[in-house]
Amino acid sequence: MTDNTPQLLARAAAARADRNLAESDRLYREILARDERHHESWHGLALNGLARDRYDIAVAMADKAIAIESAIAAYHNTRGAGFERMGRPELAAASYRRALAITPNDAALHATLGLLYGQQGKLAEAVAAFTQSLALAPDDKHVQYNLGFANEKLGRYDDAIAAYQRTLALEPNSAEAWMSLGKVLFAVNRLEESLTASDRALALKPGHADAWNNRGTALFQLDRPAEALESYDRAMSLSPANALNHVNRANALVRVGRLPEALPMFARAQALNPDFAEAHWSESLCRLRMGDMPKGWEKYEWRWRVRPETARAFASHLWLGDEMIAGKSILIHGEQGFGDCIHFCRYVPMVAERGAKVVLEVPRELTRLMAGLKGVSEIRTQGEPLPETDFHCPLASLPLAFRTSPDTIPAAVPYLKVPPHVAAHWRDRLANLSRPRIGLNWVAGARHWGELHRSIAPETLAPLRDCGATLVSLQQNYRREDSAWLAANPTIHDFGAEITDFADTAAIAREMDLVISVDTAVAHLAGALALPVWILLSYIGDWRWLTERSDSPWYPTAKLYRQAGINDWAGVIARVTDDVKRGLPESVKR
């Protein structure tokens, strides 16, 4: 009798191709009735199970095939596909790895495993799998793109950029790849290139909402908020249910000074996504700028959800002003930048006045300066062991705890003092500098997201050289262009190499007749010391400077100089120079 098994196999496969699965099953069963160890037929039934979306059957039939013949990669691959579609990724990955052990040069299978790892959040494993796939098939544009995406999610932005660029070399008309490239270029602050990439994506796909959003974000960071608004408008029209588009547009409205119009946008974003932390946080900053402090402080607490990495776990209870703390101990701790610590530490005496023992924890750079702050029973440097306390409160949550309004801002200055021995050292060190003396700070702290907008190019300060005063740098750290400018202007005295912390900076500032500073820690320091300080602000300054004011309710000795237009630092310096030539403010008594 002639064995017609090959013909039956071919007919079964053809029936499956024609979606005649019942006939295909019948033919495979006919073969198995003769030979139950015919593994190819068990595998055929597994493939039919996949075709029917009966993944349990697919896995069971593949198991029978593998039990008979385990050295065929396709059987493990089919088993993996069944598990993957059943939502059991670990078992699927194990099957794919078994298949790859048999056929290690299967580029497509490496790519499949990479996608599975990516879906599980195993991004490093995904990168390795995609990399192996590309070693075997380097011209696969889809795998190149997936490699870029996995690296992007890992924060390996340079690797992501390289992968997206290779994708585009293979497929120059991929709008998705241009969009993704623009997004990652933005992440590494290559803003002009990011804008160009977004424009390329939109030229290919004008209806790409994410590309419009990316374009707006690049324009926003390039200080072109009016143009950013136009891009966000397009993104919103294409994707009206995307809460991020509403938040981005609202922030652009704030940046151009249209604060009341921003509030409904934040509300809409929160309606679309009630847990969208960025929408609540940005609304808080908008409200605080507008002087709406009660609602602003409440929303300010969303900062922990925006930057969860800054949140810390304490055994003690969080105090936000409600509990009686007389006779209790409380840890007050900084969680933001130096300027914020200096700004909010004014509340520490008020906590102590409620009868609590205050333990204050601050960065090392502030420990000497704040050790003498009224109301501090014990001071600790961040990183040191902390004592057990009954309560804790972040410094930036104290305005909420005290229900601060514009009328109740604690503005009594000075609330910081220079340690006497530090003051004496710098008084002697600066004794030979002629008066009047002006202390300068033109660079915002690099840790702050707005450093680009707050800082001034050093050459913009040139008019101050002719104002008839001795100029002293109050900065410790410099950019490359700052060092070059100081080297070319030796009449500006620089003591940065001798400054060890803010106690030194405070002592130097105390020896000035005027401090002129951009919005950074030095401005807060001068205000907290009750020194005459002129603060140079970008077009839309930080929330604490409110709007359209030349004075500050937080610092009585401060005078605010705002840009008349976006990036108009030259105009600010011109006004400051004119005012200096008219006469310095009366110096404080030392």
C-alpha positions as CSV (number, residue, x, y, z in Angstrom):
1,M,0.0,0.0,0.0
2,T,1.4,3.4,-1.0
3,D,2.0,5.9,1.8
4,N,0.1,9.1,0.8
5,T,1.1,11.0,4.0
6,P,3.1,13.7,2.0
7,Q,0.0,14.4,-0.2
8,L,-2.3,14.6,2.9
9,L,0.1,17.0,4.5
10,A,0.2,19.2,1.4
11,R,-3.6,19.2,1.2
12,A,-4.0,20.0,4.9
13,A,-1.6,23.0,4.5
14,A,-3.5,24.2,1.4
15,A,-6.8,23.9,3.3
16,R,-5.5,26.0,6.1
17,A,-4.3,28.6,3.6
18,D,-7.8,28.7,2.2
19,R,-9.2,29.1,5.7
20,N,-10.9,25.7,5.5
21,L,-9.7,24.8,8.9
22,A,-12.2,22.0,9.5
23,E,-10.9,20.1,6.4
24,S,-7.3,20.9,7.4
25,D,-8.0,19.4,10.9
26,R,-9.6,16.3,9.3
27,L,-6.6,15.6,7.1
28,Y,-4.1,16.0,10.0
29,R,-6.2,13.7,12.2
30,E,-6.3,11.1,9.3
31,I,-2.5,11.1,9.4
32,L,-2.4,10.8,13.2
33,A,-4.8,8.0,13.1
34,R,-2.2,6.0,11.3
35,D,0.8,7.4,13.2
36,E,0.2,9.2,16.4
37,R,3.9,10.2,16.6
38,H,3.7,12.2,13.4
39,H,4.9,15.5,14.9
40,E,4.3,17.6,11.7
41,S,0.6,16.9,12.0
42,W,0.5,17.9,15.6
43,H,2.2,21.1,14.7
44,G,-0.3,21.6,11.8
45,L,-3.1,21.3,14.4
46,A,-1.3,23.9,16.5
47,L,-1.1,26.3,13.6
48,N,-4.8,25.7,13.0
49,G,-5.4,26.6,16.7
50,L,-3.6,29.9,16.2
51,A,-5.7,30.6,13.1
52,R,-8.9,30.0,15.1
53,D,-7.7,32.2,18.0
54,R,-7.8,29.1,20.1
55,Y,-4.4,29.7,21.7
56,D,-4.9,27.0,24.4
57,I,-5.3,24.4,21.6
58,A,-2.3,25.8,19.8
59,V,-0.1,25.4,22.9
60,A,-1.4,21.9,23.6
61,M,-0.8,20.7,20.1
62,A,2.6,22.3,19.9
63,D,3.5,20.6,23.2
64,K,2.6,17.2,21.6
65,A,4.8,18.0,18.6
66,I,7.7,19.1,20.8
67,A,7.4,15.9,23.0
68,I,8.0,13.8,19.9
69,E,10.6,16.1,18.2
70,S,12.1,18.9,20.3
71,A,14.8,20.0,17.9
72,I,12.6,21.9,15.4
73,A,12.5,25.7,16.1
74,A,9.2,26.2,14.4
75,Y,7.4,24.1,17.0
76,H,8.8,26.3,19.9
77,N,8.0,29.4,17.9
78,T,4.3,28.4,17.5
79,R,4.1,27.5,21.2
80,G,5.5,30.9,22.0
81,A,3.0,32.6,19.8
82,G,0.2,30.8,21.6
83,F,1.4,31.9,25.0
84,E,2.0,35.4,23.8
85,R,-1.5,35.8,22.5
86,M,-2.8,34.2,25.8
87,G,-1.1,37.1,27.6
88,R,1.5,34.9,29.2
89,P,4.7,36.7,28.2
90,E,7.2,34.9,30.4
91,L,6.2,31.5,28.9
92,A,6.2,33.0,25.4
93,A,9.7,34.3,25.9
94,A,10.9,31.0,27.2
95,S,9.6,29.3,24.0
96,Y,11.2,31.9,21.7
97,R,14.5,31.4,23.5
98,R,14.2,27.6,23.0
99,A,13.6,28.3,19.3
100,L,16.6,30.6,19.1
101,A,18.8,28.0,20.8
102,I,18.1,25.8,17.7
103,T,18.3,28.5,15.1
104,P,20.4,31.3,16.6
105,N,20.6,33.2,13.2
106,D,16.9,33.8,12.9
107,A,16.8,37.6,12.8
108,A,13.1,37.8,12.7
109,L,12.8,35.7,15.8
110,H,15.3,37.9,17.7
111,A,13.1,40.8,16.7
112,T,9.9,39.1,17.9
113,L,11.6,38.4,21.2
114,G,12.6,42.0,21.4
115,L,9.1,43.2,20.9
116,L,7.9,40.8,23.6
117,Y,10.5,42.1,26.1
118,G,9.5,45.7,25.3
119,Q,5.8,44.9,26.1
120,Q,6.9,43.5,29.4
121,G,9.0,46.6,30.2
122,K,12.2,44.6,30.0
123,L,13.9,47.3,27.9
124,A,17.5,46.3,28.4
125,E,16.6,42.8,27.2
126,A,14.7,44.3,24.3
127,V,17.7,46.4,23.2
128,A,19.9,43.3,23.3
129,A,17.4,41.3,21.2
130,F,17.0,44.1,18.6
131,T,20.7,44.5,18.5
132,Q,21.2,40.8,17.8
133,S,18.5,40.9,15.1
134,L,20.2,43.8,13.4
135,A,23.6,42.1,13.5
136,L,22.0,39.5,11.3
137,A,19.8,41.8,9.2
138,P,21.1,45.4,9.5
139,D,18.7,46.8,6.9
140,D,15.5,46.0,8.7
141,K,14.0,49.5,9.2
142,H,11.3,48.3,11.6
143,V,13.8,46.7,14.0
144,Q,16.0,49.8,13.8
145,Y,13.0,51.9,14.8
146,N,12.1,49.6,17.6
147,L,15.8,49.7,18.9
148,G,15.5,53.5,18.9
149,F,12.2,53.4,20.8
150,A,13.6,51.0,23.5
151,N,16.7,53.1,24.0
152,E,14.5,56.2,24.2
153,K,12.5,54.6,27.0
154,L,15.7,53.7,28.8
155,G,16.9,57.3,28.6
156,R,19.8,56.3,26.4
157,Y,19.2,59.2,24.2
158,D,22.4,59.2,22.1
159,D,21.8,55.5,21.2
160,A,18.1,56.3,20.4
161,I,19.2,59.2,18.1
162,A,21.6,56.9,16.3
163,A,19.0,54.2,15.8
164,Y,16.4,56.7,14.5
165,Q,18.9,58.2,12.2
166,R,19.7,54.7,10.8
167,T,16.0,54.1,10.4
168,L,15.7,57.3,8.4
169,A,18.7,56.3,6.2
170,L,16.7,53.2,5.3
171,E,13.3,55.0,5.0
172,P,13.7,58.8,4.6
173,N,10.0,59.3,4.3
174,S,9.0,57.8,7.7
175,A,7.1,60.5,9.4
176,E,7.0,58.4,12.6
177,A,10.8,58.2,12.7
178,W,11.2,61.9,12.1
179,M,8.8,62.6,14.9
180,S,10.5,60.2,17.3
181,L,13.9,61.7,16.4
182,G,12.6,65.2,17.1
183,K,11.4,64.1,20.5
184,V,14.7,62.6,21.6
185,L,16.7,65.5,20.2
186,F,14.6,67.7,22.4
187,A,15.4,65.5,25.4
188,V,19.1,66.3,24.9
189,N,18.5,70.0,24.4
190,R,19.3,70.0,20.7
191,L,16.3,72.3,20.2
192,E,16.9,73.6,16.7
193,E,17.5,70.1,15.4
194,S,14.4,68.9,17.2
195,L,12.4,71.6,15.5
196,T,13.8,70.6,12.1
197,A,13.0,66.9,12.6
198,S,9.4,67.8,13.7
199,D,9.0,70.0,10.5
200,R,10.2,67.0,8.4
201,A,7.6,64.8,10.0
202,L,4.9,67.3,9.4
203,A,5.9,67.8,5.8
204,L,5.3,64.1,5.3
205,K,2.3,63.8,7.5
206,P,0.6,67.2,8.2
207,G,-2.0,65.5,10.4
208,H,0.5,64.1,12.9
209,A,-0.7,65.5,16.3
210,D,2.3,64.3,18.2
211,A,4.7,66.0,15.7
212,W,2.8,69.3,16.2
213,N,3.1,68.9,19.9
214,N,6.8,68.2,19.7
215,R,7.2,71.2,17.4
216,G,5.4,73.4,19.9
217,T,7.6,72.1,22.8
218,A,10.8,72.9,20.9
219,L,9.6,76.4,20.0
220,F,8.5,76.9,23.7
221,Q,12.0,76.0,24.9
222,L,13.5,78.2,22.2
223,D,11.6,81.2,23.8
224,R,9.2,81.4,20.8
225,P,6.0,80.9,22.7
226,A,3.7,82.7,20.2
227,E,4.8,80.2,17.5
228,A,4.5,77.4,20.0
229,L,0.9,78.4,20.6
230,E,0.1,77.9,16.9
231,S,1.6,74.4,16.9
232,Y,-0.3,73.5,20.1
233,D,-3.5,74.7,18.5
234,R,-2.9,72.3,15.6
235,A,-2.1,69.5,18.0
236,M,-5.3,70.2,19.9
237,S,-7.5,70.3,16.8
238,L,-6.1,66.9,15.7
239,S,-6.2,65.3,19.1
240,P,-8.7,67.2,21.3
241,A,-8.8,64.4,23.9
242,N,-5.1,64.5,24.6
243,A,-4.7,66.2,28.0
244,L,-1.0,66.9,27.4
245,N,-1.8,69.2,24.4
246,H,-4.1,71.3,26.7
247,V,-1.4,71.6,29.4
248,N,1.3,72.6,26.8
249,R,-0.9,75.2,25.3
250,A,-1.8,76.6,28.8
251,N,1.9,76.8,29.7
252,A,2.5,78.7,26.4
253,L,-0.3,81.1,27.3
254,V,1.4,81.7,30.7
255,R,4.7,82.3,28.9
256,V,3.2,85.1,26.8
257,G,1.4,86.6,29.8
258,R,-2.1,85.5,29.1
259,L,-2.6,83.8,32.5
260,P,-6.4,84.0,32.9
261,E,-6.8,82.2,29.5
262,A,-4.6,79.4,30.8
263,L,-6.8,78.4,33.7
264,P,-9.6,76.9,31.6
265,M,-7.0,74.9,29.6
266,F,-5.6,73.3,32.9
267,A,-9.2,72.6,33.9
268,R,-9.9,70.9,30.6
269,A,-6.8,68.7,30.9
270,Q,-7.8,67.6,34.4
271,A,-11.3,66.8,33.2
272,L,-9.7,64.6,30.5
273,N,-7.3,63.0,33.0
274,P,-8.0,63.8,36.7
275,D,-4.7,62.2,37.8
276,F,-2.6,64.2,35.3
277,A,-0.1,65.6,37.8
278,E,1.5,68.0,35.4
279,A,-1.9,69.7,34.8
280,H,-2.4,70.3,38.5
281,W,1.2,71.4,39.2
282,S,1.3,73.8,36.3
283,E,-2.1,75.3,37.4
284,S,-0.6,75.9,40.8
285,L,2.3,77.9,39.4
286,C,-0.2,79.9,37.3
287,R,-2.4,80.7,40.2
288,L,0.5,81.7,42.4
289,R,1.8,84.0,39.7
290,M,-1.7,85.6,39.7
291,G,-1.7,85.9,43.5
292,D,-4.3,83.2,44.1
293,M,-2.4,81.7,46.9
294,P,-5.0,79.5,48.7
295,K,-5.7,77.5,45.6
296,G,-2.1,77.7,44.4
297,W,-0.6,76.3,47.6
298,E,-3.1,73.4,47.6
299,K,-2.3,72.5,44.0
300,Y,1.5,73.0,44.7
301,E,1.4,69.7,46.6
302,W,1.0,67.9,43.2
303,R,4.8,68.5,42.7
304,W,5.4,65.1,44.4
305,R,3.5,63.4,41.6
306,V,5.3,65.3,38.9
307,R,8.8,64.5,40.4
308,P,8.2,61.3,42.4
309,E,12.0,60.8,42.7
310,T,12.2,63.7,45.1
311,A,9.6,62.3,47.5
312,R,11.0,60.6,50.6
313,A,9.5,58.2,53.1
314,F,9.5,59.2,56.8
315,A,8.2,57.2,59.7
316,S,6.8,60.4,61.2
317,H,3.5,62.0,60.3
318,L,3.3,64.7,57.6
319,W,2.4,68.1,59.2
320,L,0.5,70.6,57.0
321,G,-0.6,72.9,59.8
322,D,-3.6,71.0,61.2
323,E,-2.2,69.2,64.3
324,M,-1.1,70.8,67.5
325,I,2.7,70.5,67.7
326,A,3.5,72.1,71.0
327,G,5.9,69.9,72.9
328,K,6.5,67.8,69.8
329,S,9.5,67.4,67.5
330,I,9.3,68.1,63.8
331,L,11.8,67.6,60.9
332,I,11.7,70.5,58.4
333,H,13.6,69.4,55.2
334,G,14.5,71.0,51.9
335,E,13.5,69.2,48.7
336,Q,14.1,71.8,46.0
337,G,17.0,74.1,45.0
338,F,19.2,76.4,47.2
339,G,17.1,79.4,46.4
340,D,13.9,77.7,47.4
341,C,15.4,76.6,50.7
342,I,16.5,80.2,51.4
343,H,13.1,81.5,50.4
344,F,11.0,79.1,52.5
345,C,13.2,78.8,55.6
346,R,11.6,82.1,56.8
347,Y,8.7,79.9,58.1
348,V,11.0,77.9,60.5
349,P,10.7,80.4,63.3
350,M,6.9,80.3,62.9
351,V,7.0,76.6,63.4
352,A,9.1,76.9,66.5
353,E,6.7,79.6,67.9
354,R,4.0,76.9,67.9
355,G,6.1,75.1,70.6
356,A,7.8,72.5,68.5
357,K,11.4,71.4,68.6
358,V,12.6,72.0,65.0
359,V,15.2,69.8,63.3
360,L,16.2,71.4,60.1
361,E,17.8,69.4,57.3
362,V,19.4,71.3,54.3
363,P,22.1,70.7,51.7
364,R,25.7,71.0,52.9
365,E,26.1,74.3,51.0
366,L,23.5,75.9,53.4
367,T,24.3,74.2,56.7
368,R,26.7,76.9,58.1
369,L,24.4,79.7,57.0
370,M,21.2,78.3,58.4
371,A,22.7,76.9,61.7
372,G,21.9,80.3,63.2
373,L,18.3,80.5,61.9
374,K,15.9,81.5,64.7
375,G,13.9,78.6,65.9
376,V,16.3,75.8,64.8
377,S,17.0,73.4,67.7
378,E,19.2,71.1,65.6
379,I,20.5,71.2,62.1
380,R,21.5,68.3,59.9
381,T,23.2,68.1,56.5
382,Q,21.4,66.2,53.8
383,G,22.7,62.6,53.8
384,E,23.4,62.5,57.5
385,P,21.4,60.2,59.8
386,L,18.2,61.9,61.1
387,P,16.8,61.7,64.6
388,E,13.3,60.4,65.2
389,T,10.7,63.1,65.2
390,D,6.9,63.2,65.7
391,F,6.2,65.1,62.5
392,H,7.9,66.2,59.3
393,C,7.2,68.9,56.7
394,P,9.0,69.9,53.5
395,L,10.1,73.5,53.5
396,A,8.1,74.2,50.3
397,S,4.9,72.9,52.0
398,L,5.1,75.5,54.9
399,P,3.2,78.2,53.0
400,L,0.3,75.8,52.8
401,A,0.7,74.8,56.4
402,F,0.4,78.5,57.4
403,R,-2.4,79.2,54.9
404,T,-0.3,82.0,53.4
405,S,-2.1,84.7,51.4
406,P,-0.7,87.8,49.8
407,D,-1.6,89.7,53.0
408,T,0.1,87.3,55.4
409,I,3.4,86.7,53.7
410,P,6.1,86.6,56.4
411,A,8.3,89.3,55.1
412,A,10.3,90.4,58.2
413,V,14.0,90.6,57.1
414,P,16.7,89.8,57.8
415,Y,15.9,86.3,58.8
416,L,19.4,85.0,58.0
417,K,22.7,86.1,59.5
418,V,26.3,85.6,58.4
419,P,28.3,83.7,61.0
420,P,30.6,86.4,62.7
421,H,33.9,84.7,62.0
422,V,33.0,84.3,58.3
423,A,31.9,87.9,58.1
424,A,35.2,89.0,59.7
425,H,37.2,87.0,57.2
426,W,35.5,88.4,54.2
427,R,35.5,92.0,55.5
428,D,39.3,91.8,55.7
429,R,39.6,90.0,52.4
430,L,37.6,92.7,50.6
431,A,39.0,95.7,52.5
432,N,41.0,97.0,49.6
433,L,38.1,97.2,47.1
434,S,37.0,100.7,46.6
435,R,33.3,101.8,47.0
436,P,30.7,101.7,45.8
437,R,30.7,98.0,45.3
438,I,28.2,96.0,43.3
439,G,27.9,92.2,43.5
440,L,26.9,90.5,40.3
441,N,25.3,87.1,39.6
442,W,24.2,86.5,36.0
443,V,23.8,82.7,35.8
444,A,20.9,80.7,37.3
445,G,21.7,77.4,38.9
446,A,22.2,74.6,36.3
447,R,19.8,72.3,38.3
448,H,16.9,74.5,37.5
449,W,14.8,73.7,34.5
450,G,14.5,77.4,33.6
451,E,18.3,78.1,33.6
452,L,18.3,78.8,29.9
453,H,15.7,81.6,30.3
454,R,16.9,83.0,33.6
455,S,20.6,83.4,32.8
456,I,22.3,86.2,30.9
457,A,25.1,86.1,28.4
458,P,28.1,87.7,30.2
459,E,28.8,90.2,27.4
460,T,25.3,91.7,28.0
461,L,26.7,93.0,31.3
462,A,29.3,95.1,29.5
463,P,27.5,98.5,30.1
464,L,27.9,98.0,33.9
465,R,31.6,98.2,33.6
466,D,31.3,102.0,33.1
467,C,28.9,102.7,35.9
468,G,31.6,104.0,38.3
469,A,31.4,101.1,40.8
470,T,33.7,98.2,41.7
471,L,32.1,95.0,40.3
472,V,32.4,91.8,42.2
473,S,31.3,88.4,41.0
474,L,29.1,86.5,43.5
475,Q,29.2,83.3,41.5
476,Q,31.0,80.1,42.3
477,N,30.5,78.0,39.2
478,Y,30.9,79.3,35.7
479,R,30.1,78.3,32.2
480,R,32.9,78.3,29.6
481,E,31.8,81.6,28.2
482,D,31.7,83.1,31.7
483,S,35.3,82.2,32.4
484,A,36.4,83.6,29.1
485,W,34.6,86.8,29.7
486,L,36.0,87.2,33.2
487,A,39.5,86.6,31.9
488,A,39.0,89.4,29.3
489,N,37.6,91.7,32.0
490,P,40.1,91.6,34.9
491,T,38.5,94.6,36.6
492,I,35.6,92.4,37.7
493,H,36.8,90.8,40.9
494,D,36.2,87.1,41.1
495,F,36.5,85.1,44.4
496,G,34.7,82.0,43.2
497,A,37.6,79.7,43.9
498,E,37.5,80.8,47.6
499,I,33.8,80.3,48.1
500,T,33.0,77.1,49.9
501,D,29.3,77.5,50.7
502,F,26.5,80.1,51.0
503,A,27.9,81.4,54.2
504,D,30.9,82.7,52.2
505,T,28.6,84.1,49.5
506,A,26.5,85.8,52.2
507,A,29.5,87.4,53.7
508,I,30.7,88.7,50.4
509,A,27.3,90.1,49.6
510,R,27.2,91.9,52.9
511,E,30.2,93.8,51.8
512,M,28.5,95.1,48.7
513,D,26.5,98.3,48.4
514,L,24.2,96.7,46.0
515,V,23.5,93.1,44.7
516,I,22.4,92.7,41.1
517,S,21.3,89.2,40.4
518,V,19.2,87.1,38.0
519,D,16.5,85.0,39.6
520,T,18.7,82.5,41.4
521,A,19.8,81.6,45.0
522,V,21.9,84.7,45.3
523,A,18.9,86.9,44.8
524,H,17.1,85.1,47.6
525,L,20.1,85.3,49.8
526,A,20.4,89.0,49.4
527,G,16.7,89.5,50.1
528,A,16.9,87.2,53.2
529,L,19.8,89.3,54.5
530,A,17.9,92.5,53.9
531,L,20.5,93.8,51.5
532,P,19.6,96.1,48.6
533,V,19.1,93.7,45.7
534,W,18.0,94.3,42.1
535,I,16.6,91.1,40.7
536,L,16.6,90.7,36.9
537,L,13.6,88.7,35.6
538,S,12.7,87.1,32.4
539,Y,9.5,88.2,30.6
540,I,7.4,85.9,32.7
541,G,9.3,85.4,35.9
542,D,9.0,82.7,38.5
543,W,5.6,82.5,40.3
544,R,7.0,84.2,43.5
545,W,7.6,87.5,41.7
546,L,3.9,87.7,40.7
547,T,3.2,89.9,37.7
548,E,3.7,93.5,36.7
549,R,5.4,94.5,40.0
550,S,8.7,96.2,40.6
551,D,8.7,95.3,44.2
552,S,8.3,92.0,46.1
553,P,6.1,91.2,49.0
554,W,8.6,88.5,50.0
555,Y,11.7,90.7,50.1
556,P,11.2,94.3,51.1
557,T,14.7,95.4,50.0
558,A,14.3,94.0,46.5
559,K,13.6,95.9,43.3
560,L,12.5,93.9,40.2
561,Y,13.6,94.6,36.7
562,R,11.5,92.7,34.2
563,Q,12.1,92.1,30.5
564,A,9.9,94.3,28.3
565,G,9.8,91.5,25.7
566,I,11.0,87.9,25.5
567,N,14.8,87.6,25.8
568,D,15.2,91.4,26.1
569,W,18.1,91.2,28.5
570,A,19.8,94.2,26.8
571,G,16.9,96.4,27.7
572,V,17.0,95.2,31.3
573,I,20.7,95.9,31.7
574,A,20.3,99.3,30.1
575,R,17.7,100.3,32.7
576,V,19.8,98.9,35.5
577,T,22.9,100.8,34.3
578,D,21.0,104.1,34.1
579,D,19.6,103.6,37.6
580,V,23.1,102.8,39.0
581,K,24.4,106.0,37.5
582,R,21.6,107.9,39.1
583,G,22.8,106.7,42.5
584,L,22.9,103.5,44.5
585,P,20.4,102.8,47.3
586,E,21.4,103.6,50.8
587,S,23.5,100.8,52.1
588,V,22.4,98.8,55.1
589,K,24.1,99.2,58.4
590,R,26.6,96.5,59.0
